[in-house]
Structures are given as C-alpha cells and as structure tokens.
Amino acid sequence: MRIGKQDNAVTSISTSDAQSITVRGLDLCGDIIGKMDFTSYFWLLVAGQQPTPVQKMFADATLCSIAEHGLVPSVVAARMTLAAGPEAWQGAVAAGLLGCGSVILGSADLAGQFLAQTIARAAEEGLADRDAAIAGIKALRAEKKAIPGFGHPQHSGGDPRALKLIGLAQEHGVAGRHIAMLHEVRDAMPEAIGRELPINVNGAIPAVLLDVGFPLAALKGIALLARTASLIGHLQEEADRPIGFIMAGAAADRIAFGE
C-alpha cells in the first residue's frame, strides 16, 4: 500500500561510490574532514550551503546558549536512564531528547513559527506590527496556549542568554524583522494580557537565527543538537559519579501517594 506522494524520490544531501563520498556537492574527505568545523558542516547539511562568517557565529552562539542549564528534565531523564541501563548510552541520550517539547527546550520552533506568522499577519492584513502582535497574543490566549519564547521560572527579570544573543545581533548589525517583532510582542504584553513577560532564550534563538537566514522548519534541530552535547557530558559524569538513583530516591521521598 502506498502512503503519501510517490513522485519525489530525490535526496540532495549525500551520495557515494567506491572511491568517494559526496555531501552537499562537496567531497567529504577532500573538502570537509580536517577543513570544515562542525557548526559549518551542520549548517551545510541543513541549509544546503556553507554559512557566512556571521551565520556561523550566530549558530555557535545559539547552540552554546541552549546546550546546558543544570539538572533540567531532559538531563534528569537521561541520567536516570543510564543508571538503570549503563550499557545503553544511546537509550539515555534518546530519553533526554524525547522530552524536548512545547514547555521546556523545544519551544524555539514554536516561537519562530509565531514570529513568522505574526509578521505575515501584519503584511497580509495591513496591520502595524504592534496591532499584529496584540492580535497574535490574544489568539493564543483564546486557545489557552502560552506565548512561546516568553517567561522563565528563574530568570523573571530577564533571561541573560536572550539578552546576550539579541545584544550580539544588534552589535553585528543583523537584527532584522524577527527581532523587531519579538520586541513588539514583548512590549504588547501588558496591553494584551495585563502583565509583562521577559523574552527567554527560546524566543531569542529563533529571532536571531531567522534574521541571519536559518531555515524556519529546522529550528527545533538547534535545541536537539545542542542538548545532545550536554547530555553526553552529563552521562560521562553519571558514569564516573552516579547520581541517577539518588535523584530517583529523592523523587520517591518527595512525592506523596494519594488518590
């Protein structure tokens, strides 16, 4: 049984023969290994072309900003999984990545889609950016959805990672339409919902990356790639100094049984 379209059996990413491996039109051994850094290679794989120096810098900056933030749920899940199955690093990494969702770690793509949709709304309906921002916020609230890219349980006065990324974009002259709309949404919060919310790192990441030309559809990959590096670090520490069962025991002690 055929499912979906069957008329586009093409990939442009990689091919090989007996003598060579070609990735995005470049010879893997001749043009990439030993010559290209991994961030540039990642951008090439995703976008189909090598990044400019500015694009590479902001890819590096955003990857560093989201990779590590302590014993967050993805890390706890990974470390507890490794404690239970020390032979299965791949399972532990997967356990950590499976929780990359709309509340924690995975909201950068939602924020990017929201910014892109709000910009499109302004253009299509002939609205001022502020009016488009208010309309977008109210539409989400009507569906009882959070405003992606805003608010933080710890950094209530402003996420330092977001401030740094946006500051770098302004410093390098690449702050464009998406960062401008991000600020419009932030400034519209009091009118739209009656209170202020700070921009968090998952709001800054898509705004910055979209302004330098990263594909909207691949935004979630930034968090996945970055957090994979952090998870490997945590799993190495878990192997050397295990705390997975300590965390499991603490959870059992902390959570009361009830019906």
N, C-alpha and C positions, 0 to 999 in steps of 0.2 A: 504494500500500500504506500502510495506517495503522499507525503505531507508537505505542504508549502510549495513555493515556487521551485521549479526544476530547471530553469533556463539560465542560471548564472554560476556555472561550475568553474569559477576562476578564483585564484588567490594571487595577490601581488607581493606577498611578504617574502617567501623563501622557496628556493628550488636547489637541487643538487644533481651532480652527475658523478662519474667515477673519479674525476680529478679535482672537483671544486664544489664549494657551497656558496650560493649567492643569496644575499639578504638585502632586500630593497634595492636591487641593482648593484650592490657592492660585493666584492669578493671578501668573504668572511676572513680568510687567512691573510689576504694581501692588503685589504683596506681597513679592516676593523680591529682584529686582535692585535693588541700592542700599540694601536694608533688612536683608537677612539675610546673615550671614557664611557662608563656605563650609563650615566644620565643622558648623554648624547645618543647612545645606542637605543635607550628606551624611547626617546623622542622620535628617533628614526623609525623604530618599529611601529609606533602608534600613529604618527603623523605622515609617514612616508617620505620625510626629508629631514636632513640634519638641522638641528636648531641653530639659530643665530647665537652669538655670544650672550646677548641679553635674554633670549629664551632659555638657554641653558642655565644661566644664573638663577632665573626665577623658578625653573624646575627644581634645581638643587635647593633653593630656599624653601619652597613649599614642601618638598619631601622631608627636609630636616625639621620643619615646623610641626609636622603631624606624626612623626615616627614614634615618639616616646613621650608619655605623660604619666608615668608611675604605674601602680597596680590597678589599672582600669579593667573593666570586664573582659576585654579580649585577652589581656595578659593573664588574668586570673584563670580564665578558662584553659588557656594553653598550658600554664604551669601545673594546674591540677590534672590535666590530661596526661602530661608527661609523667607525673608522679604515679599515675595509675598504670601507664604503659610506657616505661622508659625506653623501650626498643622502637617506639613509633614517633619519631620526631615529625614526620610528615603529618601524622594524625593530630599532633599537638599544635602544629602551625595552622592546620586546617580548622581546628576547634577555635583558635583565636580569631581567624578571619571570618568564620561563619556568623559571628555577631556584629559584623560591620553593617549596621543598619541605619534607619532614619533618626534614631535618638543619639547614638554615640558612634563616632568615627566615620560613618557612611553618609553623613548629611551634606557633604560638599557638592555632590552631584545634584541633590535636590535644590540646594541654594543656587547653583549655577543655572538650573532649569528655571527657577523662579525669577532670577535676574533677567535671563534671556526672554522669558515670557512677558515680563513687565516692560522691558524695552520694546518688545514687539507690540504690546498693547498701546503704549504711548504713540508709536508710529501709525498703527492701523486706525486708532480711534481719534487721532489728532489731539491727544492729551498732553498737558505739561507733565514733566517727569514726576513731580510731587503728586499730582492727581492720579497718575498711573500707579504710583507706589501705594497710595492710600487704597485704591481700588483692589490692588493685588493682596494687600494685607487683609482687608475686610473679606475678600473672597475665601482666603484660607481660614480665617476665624469663623466664618459661617459654616465651614465644614469641620470645625473644631480641630483644625490642624495647627501645629506650631509653625512659627515663621522660621524657615531654615536659615541657618547662618547667624542667628541672634540668640543672646542669652548664654550664661555659663554659671553653673552652680558654685564655682570657686572664684572665678575672675569677674565678679559682678561689677567691678569698677572699670572694666575694660580688659579684654584678653590681650596680654602683652605680645603674643605671637601675631595676632591680627594687626595690631598697631605697627609692629615691625615690618610685616610684609607690605602693608599699604604705604608706610613711610618709604620703603625701598622703591616701590613703584613710582611714587611721586618724585623721589630723588633722581631716578633714572629717566624720568620723562615719559613713562609708559602708562601712567594712569589714564584710562580712557572711559568709554561708555559704561562699562560694567562696574567699575569702582565708583563712578559718579552716581549710578543708580543705587548701588549699595548704600551710599551716604544719604540719598534721598529716602530710601526705606527707613534707615536709622532715624532720620530727622522727622519722618512722618509718624513714628510710633506713638508719641503722646496723643496726637490727634486721632489716630486710627484705633488704638487700644487703651488709651488713657494712661500709659506709663512708658518710660524709656527702657530700652533693652540694648546692651552693648553688642557690637559686632564680635563674633567669635571667630576662631581660626577657620572653621568650615564655611564662614561667609567670605573671609578674605581670600582663601585659596582659589575658589572659582573666579572671583572678580579679577584677581591678579592674572591668573593663567589665561582666562578668556581674553583679557586685554592684550596679552602678548601672543595670542594665536593658537593656544592649545585647543584640541577638539572638545566640544561640549560633551559628546557621548562618552568620552573616555575619562571624564573627571573622577569617577569612582576609583579608577585604577591608581590614582595618586595615593590615596589612603591605603589601598591594599598593598601596593609596593612598599610604601614607607613603613607600614606597621609590620610587614613581613621581616624587615631588617631588625626591628626592635624585638619582635617575638623570638628570633633566633638568639639575640643577646640574652633575653630572659631565660630561654631554655638552656643555654650554656650555663648560666648561673644556677638554674634549677638542678642541672646535672651535678654541679660542684657543691652547691649549698642548698639543698632542697627545702622549700617552704610550702610546697603544694598541699601536703597533708596537714600542715599547720593551719593553712587557710581553710581547708575543708573542716577541720575540727572547730575552728573559730566560728564558722558558719553554723555548725550544729549547735554550738553553745549559745549563739546569739539569737537564733530564730526559735520562737516558742511554737509548740504544737497547739493547734486549735481547730475547731470545726465550725 
